[in-house]
Amino acid sequence: MFRAYGISLFHDEEVEDVLRPHPLSFLRYYMVAIYLIVVAVALHRLYSYFQVNVNALGFLGSIFSFVTRMLAPEATLLIVFWVVLIVSGILINLLWVSKLPLICMVGVGATGTFLEIYYHHPPFTKLWVLVIAAALGMALAELYRRSHQYFITNYRIVMRKGFIRRVERDLIYDRITDVYVSQGLLGRIFNFGTVIPITALGFGVGEEMAVAGVHAASTRVGGTIDVGAGGGKAAMYFSFYGIPKPKRARSLIISRQLQAREAPILRRIEELLKEKNID
């Protein structure tokens, strides 16, 4: 065996295509980072308004100031800061069906509040934390996108992702029964989408098959685990997630799939011809 593109290849195995997700397939992560910058700018303008119009806060500003022991504009901005982050985290949590956005928003809020209290420089400390969190989030999203690599060889499909914890899996062509392609509106416009190889068991390679019609759902009830079919949200672990020109990749996989199916038949024909020649 020898290595190419960081993977071990068998004898006579050749890499025919190397794919990564299209940048727009990770647009939602970049949009969250941009949203944090917009929030920072909006909060800065709101603070400037409060400084000029202190009376606009009225009784509510007095309550916030009493609770936080801060000046009314700074106290009000801190409350708004937390409300915006919590509400945003919950909404994104519902859209993504993931707890991670809410956890990240709470983490950003806690960091901004702690640094602001520690350095005694409200409100700009927490606003800079929002900007830094946005820049860091965008960089991590890009690193995560680039960590997704998909290799189509003449023997198999290799799917790999992760820059901290590496996950890698192979799929031999003769196990594939169908190849599913999913494209959203942006995908159809910019020609990218998700390609899901489906095995003989009816499951994609590690993909919850809500997108393809079936999936494995595991639930623990009374110490037992039941496995069945049903709906769910697609994960991106072992599908060709958001790749450019998905139909081209699908055609290549199907052509190799057909060759893998024909190979045993051709070998059997060759054996029969040899037996006939011997007789």
LUMMIVO-632751 format. One record per residue (C-alpha): residue in three letters; chain; residue number from 1; x, z, y. Coordinates in Angstrom, 3 decimals, always signed. Layout:
BEGIN
residu, chaine, num, u, w, v
ALA, A, NUM, X, Z, Y $
...
//
This chain:
BEGIN
residu, chaine, num, u, w, v
MET, A, 1, +0.000, +0.000, +0.000 $
PHE, A, 2, +1.108, -0.590, +3.588 $
ARG, A, 3, -0.262, +0.480, +6.957 $
ALA, A, 4, -1.705, -1.621, +9.765 $
TYR, A, 5, -3.711, -0.444, +12.797 $
GLY, A, 6, -3.184, +3.097, +11.520 $
ILE, A, 7, -4.992, +2.548, +8.193 $
SER, A, 8, -3.604, +2.109, +4.668 $
LEU, A, 9, -4.268, -1.357, +3.248 $
PHE, A, 10, -4.343, -2.378, -0.406 $
HIS, A, 11, -2.402, -5.254, -1.910 $
ASP, A, 12, -3.608, -8.586, -0.463 $
GLU, A, 13, -5.954, -6.734, +1.920 $
GLU, A, 14, -6.118, -8.171, +5.436 $
VAL, A, 15, -7.791, -6.886, +8.599 $
GLU, A, 16, -10.141, -9.611, +9.827 $
ASP, A, 17, -11.581, -7.867, +12.892 $
VAL, A, 18, -11.032, -4.681, +14.896 $
LEU, A, 19, -13.936, -3.424, +17.008 $
ARG, A, 20, -14.625, -0.659, +19.518 $
PRO, A, 21, -17.839, +0.346, +21.314 $
HIS, A, 22, -18.670, -1.565, +24.481 $
PRO, A, 23, -18.164, +0.592, +27.641 $
LEU, A, 24, -21.864, +0.251, +28.516 $
SER, A, 25, -22.835, +1.751, +25.147 $
PHE, A, 26, -21.522, +5.086, +26.502 $
LEU, A, 27, -23.255, +4.637, +29.850 $
ARG, A, 28, -25.301, +7.841, +29.529 $
TYR, A, 29, -22.129, +9.961, +29.472 $
TYR, A, 30, -20.747, +8.250, +32.567 $
MET, A, 31, -24.128, +8.622, +34.306 $
VAL, A, 32, -24.050, +12.407, +33.798 $
ALA, A, 33, -20.602, +12.538, +35.421 $
ILE, A, 34, -21.820, +10.452, +38.372 $
TYR, A, 35, -24.887, +12.705, +38.610 $
LEU, A, 36, -22.664, +15.794, +39.020 $
ILE, A, 37, -20.858, +14.144, +41.932 $
VAL, A, 38, -24.202, +13.266, +43.544 $
VAL, A, 39, -25.310, +16.894, +43.116 $
ALA, A, 40, -22.107, +18.125, +44.784 $
VAL, A, 41, -22.633, +15.813, +47.773 $
ALA, A, 42, -26.320, +16.784, +48.067 $
LEU, A, 43, -25.521, +20.521, +47.932 $
HIS, A, 44, -22.840, +20.103, +50.606 $
ARG, A, 45, -25.326, +18.423, +52.930 $
LEU, A, 46, -27.920, +21.073, +52.152 $
TYR, A, 47, -25.429, +23.800, +53.076 $
SER, A, 48, -24.624, +22.048, +56.362 $
TYR, A, 49, -28.346, +21.910, +57.123 $
PHE, A, 50, -28.794, +25.622, +56.369 $
GLN, A, 51, -25.918, +26.530, +58.662 $
VAL, A, 52, -27.514, +24.650, +61.561 $
ASN, A, 53, -31.081, +25.758, +60.741 $
VAL, A, 54, -30.722, +29.341, +59.514 $
ASN, A, 55, -34.322, +30.134, +60.418 $
ALA, A, 56, -35.511, +27.415, +58.032 $
LEU, A, 57, -34.710, +29.720, +55.111 $
GLY, A, 58, -37.133, +32.342, +56.379 $
PHE, A, 59, -38.145, +35.245, +54.126 $
LEU, A, 60, -36.902, +33.493, +50.975 $
GLY, A, 61, -33.372, +33.302, +52.356 $
SER, A, 62, -33.469, +37.013, +53.145 $
ILE, A, 63, -34.428, +37.834, +49.551 $
PHE, A, 64, -31.648, +35.645, +48.129 $
SER, A, 65, -29.170, +37.249, +50.526 $
PHE, A, 66, -30.282, +40.770, +49.516 $
VAL, A, 67, -30.031, +40.005, +45.773 $
THR, A, 68, -26.635, +38.261, +45.890 $
ARG, A, 69, -25.088, +40.266, +48.753 $
MET, A, 70, -24.101, +36.984, +50.410 $
LEU, A, 71, -25.020, +35.270, +53.651 $
ALA, A, 72, -28.419, +33.564, +53.515 $
PRO, A, 73, -27.139, +29.923, +53.474 $
GLU, A, 74, -24.546, +30.709, +50.796 $
ALA, A, 75, -26.985, +32.762, +48.715 $
THR, A, 76, -29.662, +30.070, +48.870 $
LEU, A, 77, -27.170, +27.381, +47.919 $
LEU, A, 78, -26.001, +29.430, +44.919 $
ILE, A, 79, -29.592, +29.774, +43.668 $
VAL, A, 80, -30.231, +26.044, +44.161 $
PHE, A, 81, -26.917, +25.298, +42.405 $
TRP, A, 82, -28.002, +27.199, +39.291 $
VAL, A, 83, -31.573, +25.864, +39.299 $
VAL, A, 84, -30.365, +22.262, +39.504 $
LEU, A, 85, -27.850, +22.749, +36.674 $
ILE, A, 86, -30.267, +24.553, +34.363 $
VAL, A, 87, -33.149, +22.117, +34.936 $
SER, A, 88, -30.814, +19.128, +34.546 $
GLY, A, 89, -29.334, +20.570, +31.348 $
ILE, A, 90, -32.795, +21.135, +29.839 $
LEU, A, 91, -34.000, +17.626, +30.738 $
ILE, A, 92, -30.874, +15.959, +29.348 $
ASN, A, 93, -31.133, +18.216, +26.310 $
LEU, A, 94, -34.659, +16.894, +25.650 $
LEU, A, 95, -33.632, +13.265, +26.192 $
TRP, A, 96, -30.531, +13.445, +23.997 $
VAL, A, 97, -31.997, +15.884, +21.453 $
SER, A, 98, -28.792, +17.903, +21.765 $
LYS, A, 99, -27.918, +21.374, +23.049 $
LEU, A, 100, -24.506, +20.274, +24.300 $
PRO, A, 101, -25.610, +19.094, +27.801 $
LEU, A, 102, -27.278, +22.449, +28.564 $
ILE, A, 103, -24.228, +24.347, +27.287 $
CYS, A, 104, -21.941, +22.221, +29.470 $
MET, A, 105, -24.150, +22.707, +32.550 $
VAL, A, 106, -24.179, +26.483, +32.054 $
GLY, A, 107, -20.397, +26.395, +31.580 $
VAL, A, 108, -19.922, +24.457, +34.827 $
GLY, A, 109, -22.259, +26.856, +36.669 $
ALA, A, 110, -20.513, +29.960, +35.316 $
THR, A, 111, -17.055, +28.562, +36.143 $
GLY, A, 112, -18.077, +27.599, +39.673 $
THR, A, 113, -19.698, +30.970, +40.341 $
PHE, A, 114, -16.765, +32.964, +38.931 $
LEU, A, 115, -14.129, +31.029, +40.913 $
GLU, A, 116, -16.200, +31.252, +44.066 $
ILE, A, 117, -16.520, +35.041, +43.778 $
TYR, A, 118, -12.856, +35.432, +42.794 $
TYR, A, 119, -11.435, +33.332, +45.645 $
HIS, A, 120, -14.098, +34.352, +48.207 $
HIS, A, 121, -14.546, +30.794, +49.439 $
PRO, A, 122, -18.214, +29.827, +49.164 $
PRO, A, 123, -19.735, +27.338, +48.852 $
PHE, A, 124, -16.985, +24.732, +48.477 $
THR, A, 125, -15.380, +26.215, +45.361 $
LYS, A, 126, -18.395, +25.541, +43.160 $
LEU, A, 127, -18.854, +22.098, +44.704 $
TRP, A, 128, -15.274, +21.192, +43.825 $
VAL, A, 129, -15.890, +22.498, +40.316 $
LEU, A, 130, -18.751, +19.986, +40.038 $
VAL, A, 131, -16.469, +17.129, +41.125 $
ILE, A, 132, -13.675, +18.196, +38.753 $
ALA, A, 133, -16.163, +18.592, +35.887 $
ALA, A, 134, -17.477, +15.079, +36.602 $
ALA, A, 135, -13.981, +13.562, +36.563 $
LEU, A, 136, -13.057, +15.462, +33.405 $
GLY, A, 137, -16.319, +14.485, +31.718 $
MET, A, 138, -15.789, +10.803, +32.519 $
ALA, A, 139, -12.229, +10.912, +31.168 $
LEU, A, 140, -13.324, +12.656, +27.956 $
ALA, A, 141, -16.186, +10.187, +27.490 $
GLU, A, 142, -13.746, +7.280, +27.778 $
LEU, A, 143, -11.328, +8.923, +25.331 $
TYR, A, 144, -14.180, +9.527, +22.916 $
ARG, A, 145, -15.307, +5.895, +23.199 $
ARG, A, 146, -11.807, +4.620, +22.563 $
SER, A, 147, -11.469, +6.894, +19.537 $
HIS, A, 148, -14.186, +4.873, +17.779 $
GLN, A, 149, -12.557, +2.099, +15.766 $
TYR, A, 150, -14.169, -0.189, +13.209 $
PHE, A, 151, -12.129, -2.404, +10.884 $
ILE, A, 152, -13.531, -5.285, +8.867 $
THR, A, 153, -11.155, -6.306, +6.076 $
ASN, A, 154, -11.542, -8.766, +3.218 $
TYR, A, 155, -12.126, -5.810, +0.838 $
ARG, A, 156, -14.058, -3.171, +2.761 $
ILE, A, 157, -15.268, -1.705, +6.046 $
VAL, A, 158, -13.303, +1.171, +7.571 $
MET, A, 159, -15.022, +3.301, +10.209 $
ARG, A, 160, -13.055, +5.888, +12.162 $
LYS, A, 161, -13.716, +8.147, +15.154 $
GLY, A, 162, -12.516, +11.299, +16.874 $
PHE, A, 163, -9.444, +12.098, +18.988 $
ILE, A, 164, -9.372, +15.826, +18.153 $
ARG, A, 165, -11.043, +15.929, +14.736 $
ARG, A, 166, -10.550, +12.574, +12.996 $
VAL, A, 167, -13.370, +11.312, +10.780 $
GLU, A, 168, -12.802, +8.241, +8.605 $
ARG, A, 169, -14.834, +6.554, +5.892 $
ASP, A, 170, -14.683, +3.372, +3.824 $
LEU, A, 171, -17.477, +1.208, +2.491 $
ILE, A, 172, -16.936, -1.421, -0.211 $
TYR, A, 173, -18.901, -4.637, +0.267 $
ASP, A, 174, -20.546, -4.651, -3.172 $
ARG, A, 175, -22.364, -1.416, -2.258 $
ILE, A, 176, -24.054, -2.966, +0.774 $
THR, A, 177, -27.623, -4.228, +0.293 $
ASP, A, 178, -28.525, -4.974, +3.909 $
VAL, A, 179, -27.024, -4.994, +7.394 $
TYR, A, 180, -29.153, -3.714, +10.281 $
VAL, A, 181, -28.557, -4.647, +13.935 $
SER, A, 182, -30.053, -2.665, +16.839 $
GLN, A, 183, -29.863, -3.818, +20.474 $
GLY, A, 184, -31.504, -2.252, +23.517 $
LEU, A, 185, -32.238, -3.993, +26.794 $
LEU, A, 186, -28.687, -3.559, +28.142 $
GLY, A, 187, -27.319, -4.579, +24.766 $
ARG, A, 188, -29.269, -7.825, +24.807 $
ILE, A, 189, -28.161, -8.577, +28.365 $
PHE, A, 190, -24.468, -7.798, +27.838 $
ASN, A, 191, -24.356, -8.673, +24.122 $
PHE, A, 192, -23.537, -5.365, +22.462 $
GLY, A, 193, -25.371, -3.271, +19.894 $
THR, A, 194, -25.173, -1.106, +16.782 $
VAL, A, 195, -24.563, -2.540, +13.325 $
ILE, A, 196, -25.593, -0.350, +10.378 $
PRO, A, 197, -24.563, -1.246, +6.818 $
ILE, A, 198, -27.207, -0.005, +4.378 $
THR, A, 199, -26.212, +0.927, +0.834 $
ALA, A, 200, -28.122, +0.532, -2.415 $
LEU, A, 201, -29.435, +4.099, -2.061 $
GLY, A, 202, -31.256, +3.063, +1.114 $
PHE, A, 203, -29.010, +4.989, +3.466 $
GLY, A, 204, -26.540, +3.821, +6.059 $
VAL, A, 205, -23.020, +5.150, +5.915 $
GLY, A, 206, -23.614, +8.640, +7.305 $
GLU, A, 207, -26.337, +7.263, +9.627 $
GLU, A, 208, -29.684, +8.982, +9.890 $
MET, A, 209, -31.846, +6.018, +9.234 $
ALA, A, 210, -34.556, +6.441, +11.853 $
VAL, A, 211, -33.180, +3.275, +13.355 $
ALA, A, 212, -33.250, +1.422, +10.053 $
GLY, A, 213, -36.433, +2.963, +8.720 $
VAL, A, 214, -35.237, +5.744, +6.378 $
HIS, A, 215, -32.957, +8.735, +6.534 $
ALA, A, 216, -31.952, +11.823, +4.573 $
ALA, A, 217, -33.516, +14.972, +5.979 $
SER, A, 218, -32.264, +18.257, +4.616 $
THR, A, 219, -34.193, +21.493, +5.082 $
ARG, A, 220, -33.428, +24.895, +3.629 $
VAL, A, 221, -36.549, +26.732, +2.425 $
GLY, A, 222, -36.265, +29.860, +0.318 $
GLY, A, 223, -32.685, +29.089, -0.659 $
THR, A, 224, -33.394, +25.555, -1.873 $
ILE, A, 225, -32.572, +22.236, -0.236 $
ASP, A, 226, -35.126, +19.428, -0.231 $
VAL, A, 227, -34.091, +15.847, +0.476 $
GLY, A, 228, -36.607, +13.227, +1.536 $
ALA, A, 229, -37.307, +10.303, +3.819 $
GLY, A, 230, -38.579, +10.529, +7.344 $
GLY, A, 231, -37.888, +9.931, +11.014 $
GLY, A, 232, -34.973, +11.207, +12.995 $
LYS, A, 233, -32.430, +10.476, +15.681 $
ALA, A, 234, -29.570, +8.143, +14.892 $
ALA, A, 235, -26.084, +9.562, +14.860 $
MET, A, 236, -23.124, +7.386, +15.696 $
TYR, A, 237, -20.698, +8.733, +13.093 $
PHE, A, 238, -20.457, +5.913, +10.558 $
SER, A, 239, -22.260, +3.002, +12.088 $
PHE, A, 240, -20.650, +0.281, +14.173 $
TYR, A, 241, -21.938, +1.934, +17.331 $
GLY, A, 242, -22.371, -0.212, +20.466 $
ILE, A, 243, -19.909, -2.936, +19.467 $
PRO, A, 244, -19.615, -6.247, +21.362 $
LYS, A, 245, -21.083, -9.321, +19.642 $
PRO, A, 246, -22.913, -7.352, +16.913 $
LYS, A, 247, -24.444, -10.444, +15.296 $
ARG, A, 248, -20.986, -11.911, +14.780 $
ALA, A, 249, -19.886, -8.706, +13.029 $
ARG, A, 250, -23.059, -8.754, +10.948 $
SER, A, 251, -22.402, -12.357, +9.849 $
LEU, A, 252, -18.847, -11.475, +8.858 $
ILE, A, 253, -19.998, -8.470, +6.836 $
ILE, A, 254, -22.743, -10.447, +5.101 $
SER, A, 255, -20.336, -13.266, +4.192 $
ARG, A, 256, -17.970, -10.735, +2.631 $
GLN, A, 257, -20.918, -9.016, +0.946 $
LEU, A, 258, -21.973, -12.294, -0.695 $
GLN, A, 259, -18.413, -12.982, -1.824 $
ALA, A, 260, -18.253, -9.506, -3.385 $
ARG, A, 261, -21.470, -10.230, -5.293 $
GLU, A, 262, -20.269, -13.625, -6.455 $
ALA, A, 263, -16.861, -12.390, -7.608 $
PRO, A, 264, -18.053, -10.725, -10.884 $
ILE, A, 265, -20.110, -13.805, -11.733 $
LEU, A, 266, -17.144, -16.115, -11.138 $
ARG, A, 267, -14.892, -13.862, -13.214 $
ARG, A, 268, -17.432, -13.904, -16.045 $
ILE, A, 269, -17.668, -17.696, -15.893 $
GLU, A, 270, -13.881, -17.909, -15.987 $
GLU, A, 271, -13.768, -15.606, -19.031 $
LEU, A, 272, -16.411, -17.694, -20.836 $
LEU, A, 273, -14.479, -20.885, -20.111 $
LYS, A, 274, -11.298, -19.304, -21.456 $
GLU, A, 275, -13.110, -18.148, -24.604 $
LYS, A, 276, -14.542, -21.636, -25.092 $
ASN, A, 277, -11.108, -23.225, -24.721 $
ILE, A, 278, -9.652, -20.772, -27.245 $
ASP, A, 279, -12.395, -21.614, -29.760 $
//
